[in-house]
């Protein structure tokens, strides 16, 4: 039987957080190279110009959308572009999320505003875009695949980053429940949980340190964005046709050693002592 498992010809896939230059951009490029039409969503026209436009100039089938998917209006604008695109809607990749350095702090300092902002940025964006894509798939009786980006912080403890870890853990729970609800609709729902990965966002508070990486990570190095995107493509493809509701740790064995916490329980990956002292206040 001749089957090409990693071809997405004729399929439309929505990618949120597509233009940040990290996992979303890598996923957008790799999916388009595999034949998909990618609806590349970002809040920033500047980032689209920087990271998505060059991919389009290479002839890849990418539709850039400037939209804030933390709002109903942004989700609606995204889905409108998906309906207009040539091909058949197949799924989405929820990459939008993350956390600024200012969100690292003791649990006793987390405010309701902090909590709500991180849940909105990470969980609500994932859920309501997924909801919209799934509604479209079910309405047209189409099969599909949803992949979301959780985090190793959502699979383990997250000292001094509790709200972010809780939001990423909630993505795991939502993924499991949606996996059950949508299984008989032939829509699979999975997630990946990246370990520390070299991206522009992570560079704000993680410096390069080869010796630290060898100590903390079983494979001795941090991931590249393409390695996270490869796991995303696996879940979107027919290679994972009998998998749903699962979250895959893509961390180079970081969780196996779990030695990245120092004597004060702060992460060894944090950039400098000033930042470390600030979050412990």
C-alpha positions as CSV (number, residue, x, y, z in Angstrom):
1,X,0.0,0.0,0.0
2,X,1.5,3.3,-1.1
3,X,0.8,6.0,1.5
4,X,2.7,9.2,2.2
5,X,2.1,9.9,5.8
6,X,3.6,13.4,6.0
7,X,1.9,15.0,3.1
8,X,-0.7,17.7,3.7
9,X,-1.7,18.6,0.2
10,X,-5.1,20.2,-0.1
11,X,-5.4,20.6,3.7
12,X,-5.8,23.9,5.5
13,X,-4.2,24.2,8.9
14,X,-4.5,27.2,11.2
15,X,-1.4,28.1,13.2
16,X,-1.7,30.6,16.0
17,X,1.4,32.3,17.3
18,X,2.9,31.7,13.8
19,X,5.2,34.7,13.5
20,X,7.3,34.7,16.6
21,X,10.4,33.1,15.0
22,X,10.1,30.1,17.2
23,X,7.9,27.0,17.3
24,X,5.0,28.6,15.5
25,X,7.2,29.9,12.6
26,X,8.9,26.5,12.3
27,X,5.5,24.7,12.3
28,X,4.2,27.1,9.6
29,X,7.2,26.5,7.4
30,X,7.3,22.8,7.8
31,X,3.6,22.3,7.2
32,X,3.7,24.5,4.1
33,X,6.7,22.6,2.8
34,X,4.7,19.4,3.3
35,X,1.9,20.8,1.1
36,X,-0.5,22.4,3.5
37,X,-2.1,25.8,3.2
38,X,-1.3,27.5,6.5
39,X,-3.4,30.3,8.0
40,X,-0.5,32.0,9.9
41,X,-2.0,34.0,12.7
42,X,-0.1,36.7,14.8
43,X,-1.0,39.8,16.6
44,X,2.0,41.6,15.1
45,X,2.2,42.8,11.5
46,X,5.9,43.5,12.2
47,X,6.6,39.9,13.1
48,X,4.7,38.7,10.1
49,X,6.8,40.9,7.9
50,X,10.0,39.6,9.5
51,X,9.3,35.9,9.8
52,X,6.4,34.9,7.6
53,X,6.8,37.1,4.5
54,X,10.2,35.5,3.6
55,X,8.5,32.1,3.6
56,X,5.8,33.4,1.3
57,X,8.4,34.8,-1.0
58,X,9.7,31.3,-1.4
59,X,6.3,30.3,-2.9
60,X,5.0,28.5,0.2
61,X,1.2,28.5,0.6
62,X,0.7,30.7,3.6
63,X,-2.1,33.2,4.4
64,X,-0.9,35.7,7.0
65,X,-3.6,37.0,9.4
66,X,-3.1,39.8,11.8
67,X,-5.5,39.0,14.6
68,X,-5.7,38.7,18.4
69,X,-7.1,35.3,19.1
70,X,-7.6,36.1,22.8
71,X,-10.8,37.9,21.5
72,X,-13.9,36.6,19.7
73,X,-13.3,39.1,16.9
74,X,-9.8,37.7,16.4
75,X,-11.0,34.1,16.2
76,X,-13.8,35.1,13.8
77,X,-11.3,36.9,11.5
78,X,-9.0,33.9,11.5
79,X,-11.9,31.5,10.6
80,X,-13.0,33.8,7.8
81,X,-9.6,33.6,6.2
82,X,-9.6,29.8,6.7
83,X,-13.0,29.6,4.9
84,X,-11.6,31.7,2.0
85,X,-8.4,29.7,1.5
86,X,-8.1,27.1,-1.2
87,X,-8.4,23.6,0.2
88,X,-10.2,21.7,3.0
89,X,-9.9,22.7,6.6
90,X,-8.1,20.0,8.6
91,X,-7.0,21.4,11.9
92,X,-5.1,23.8,13.9
93,X,-1.8,24.2,15.9
94,X,-2.2,26.3,19.1
95,X,1.2,27.9,19.7
96,X,0.1,31.3,20.9
97,X,1.0,31.8,24.6
98,X,4.1,32.1,26.6
99,X,5.0,34.3,29.5
100,X,7.1,37.5,30.0
101,X,9.9,37.6,32.5
102,X,7.8,39.8,34.7
103,X,5.4,36.9,35.3
104,X,8.0,35.0,37.3
105,X,7.4,35.5,41.0
106,X,6.6,33.8,44.3
107,X,3.1,32.3,44.4
108,X,2.3,34.7,47.3
109,X,2.8,37.6,44.9
110,X,0.5,36.4,42.1
111,X,-2.4,38.8,41.7
112,X,-5.8,38.0,40.1
113,X,-4.8,40.2,37.2
114,X,-1.5,38.1,36.7
115,X,-3.5,34.9,36.9
116,X,-6.2,35.9,34.5
117,X,-3.7,37.3,32.0
118,X,-1.7,34.1,31.9
119,X,-4.7,31.9,31.6
120,X,-6.1,34.2,28.8
121,X,-2.8,34.2,27.0
122,X,-2.2,30.4,27.2
123,X,-5.4,28.5,27.9
124,X,-8.2,30.6,26.5
125,X,-6.4,31.2,23.2
126,X,-5.9,27.5,22.8
127,X,-9.5,26.6,23.7
128,X,-11.6,29.1,21.8
129,X,-9.6,28.8,18.6
130,X,-9.9,25.0,18.9
131,X,-13.6,25.4,19.5
132,X,-14.1,27.4,16.4
133,X,-12.0,25.0,14.2
134,X,-13.8,22.0,15.6
135,X,-17.2,23.6,15.0
136,X,-16.4,24.1,11.4
137,X,-15.1,20.5,11.0
138,X,-18.1,19.0,12.6
139,X,-20.5,21.1,10.6
140,X,-19.0,19.8,7.4
141,X,-18.4,16.3,8.7
142,X,-14.7,16.5,8.2
143,X,-11.9,14.6,10.0
144,X,-9.2,16.7,11.7
145,X,-6.4,17.0,14.1
146,X,-5.7,19.6,16.8
147,X,-2.3,20.1,18.3
148,X,-1.6,22.4,21.2
149,X,1.6,23.5,22.9
150,X,1.7,22.9,26.6
151,X,5.0,23.0,28.5
152,X,7.2,20.9,30.7
153,X,6.0,23.4,33.4
154,X,2.5,22.0,32.9
155,X,3.7,18.4,33.5
156,X,5.8,19.0,36.6
157,X,6.2,21.6,39.4
158,X,6.9,25.2,38.2
159,X,8.4,27.1,41.2
160,X,8.2,30.8,40.9
161,X,6.1,30.4,37.7
162,X,2.9,28.9,39.2
163,X,0.3,30.6,37.1
164,X,2.0,29.8,33.9
165,X,2.5,26.2,34.9
166,X,-1.2,25.9,35.9
167,X,-2.4,27.3,32.6
168,X,-0.1,24.9,30.7
169,X,-1.3,22.0,32.9
170,X,-4.9,23.0,32.1
171,X,-4.1,22.6,28.4
172,X,-3.2,19.0,29.1
173,X,-6.6,18.5,30.9
174,X,-8.5,20.1,28.0
175,X,-6.7,18.0,25.5
176,X,-7.6,14.8,27.3
177,X,-11.3,15.7,27.6
178,X,-11.6,17.0,24.0
179,X,-9.9,13.8,22.9
180,X,-12.8,11.8,24.3
181,X,-15.6,14.2,23.2
182,X,-14.4,14.4,19.6
183,X,-13.1,10.8,19.0
184,X,-16.3,9.6,17.3
185,X,-16.2,12.7,15.1
186,X,-12.8,11.5,13.7
187,X,-11.1,14.6,15.2
188,X,-8.0,13.9,17.2
189,X,-6.7,16.2,19.9
190,X,-3.2,16.1,21.2
191,X,-0.5,18.3,22.7
192,X,3.2,18.6,23.1
193,X,5.0,19.7,26.2
194,X,8.3,21.3,25.2
195,X,11.3,21.4,27.4
196,X,13.6,24.4,27.2
197,X,13.9,25.4,23.6
198,X,16.0,27.9,21.7
199,X,13.5,30.6,20.6
200,X,13.5,34.4,20.5
201,X,11.0,34.5,23.4
202,X,13.0,32.2,25.7
203,X,16.1,34.3,24.9
204,X,14.7,37.1,27.0
205,X,15.6,35.2,30.2
206,X,17.6,32.2,29.3
207,X,21.3,32.6,28.3
208,X,23.5,30.2,26.4
209,X,25.4,27.9,28.8
210,X,26.7,24.6,27.4
211,X,27.9,23.2,30.7
212,X,24.5,23.9,32.4
213,X,22.7,22.2,29.6
214,X,24.9,19.1,29.8
215,X,24.2,19.0,33.5
216,X,20.4,19.5,33.3
217,X,19.3,17.7,30.2
218,X,19.8,14.0,29.4
219,X,20.6,14.8,25.8
220,X,22.9,17.6,26.9
221,X,21.4,20.5,24.9
222,X,18.3,22.6,24.5
223,X,15.9,21.9,21.7
224,X,15.7,23.7,18.4
225,X,12.3,25.0,17.3
226,X,12.2,22.6,14.3
227,X,12.4,19.7,16.7
228,X,9.3,20.8,18.5
229,X,7.6,21.4,15.1
230,X,8.5,17.9,14.1
231,X,6.5,16.5,17.0
232,X,3.6,18.7,16.0
233,X,3.6,17.4,12.4
234,X,3.7,13.9,13.8
235,X,0.4,14.5,15.7
236,X,-1.2,16.2,12.7
237,X,-0.2,13.4,10.3
238,X,-1.5,9.9,9.7
239,X,1.5,8.6,11.5
240,X,-0.4,9.2,14.7
241,X,-3.8,8.1,13.4
242,X,-4.6,6.0,16.5
243,X,-3.5,8.6,19.1
244,X,-5.7,11.1,20.8
245,X,-5.9,12.9,24.1
246,X,-2.2,12.6,24.7
247,X,0.5,15.1,25.7
248,X,4.0,14.3,24.5
249,X,7.0,15.6,26.4
250,X,9.6,16.9,23.9
251,X,12.4,17.8,26.3
252,X,15.5,15.8,25.4
253,X,15.1,13.9,28.7
254,X,15.0,17.0,30.9
255,X,12.2,15.5,33.0
256,X,14.2,12.3,33.4
257,X,17.0,14.1,35.3
258,X,14.9,17.0,36.7
259,X,18.1,18.6,38.1
260,X,17.6,22.1,36.8
261,X,16.5,23.5,40.2
262,X,19.3,25.0,42.3
263,X,19.6,24.9,46.1
264,X,17.0,27.7,46.4
265,X,14.6,25.9,44.0
266,X,14.9,28.5,41.3
267,X,15.7,27.4,37.7
268,X,19.3,27.1,36.7
269,X,18.2,28.4,33.3
270,X,17.4,31.8,34.6
271,X,19.6,34.5,33.1
272,X,21.2,36.4,35.9
273,X,21.3,36.8,39.7
274,X,19.3,40.0,39.6
275,X,16.4,38.3,37.9
276,X,16.7,35.4,40.3
277,X,16.6,37.7,43.3
278,X,13.7,39.7,41.9
279,X,11.4,36.7,41.5
280,X,12.1,35.5,45.0
281,X,10.9,38.7,46.7
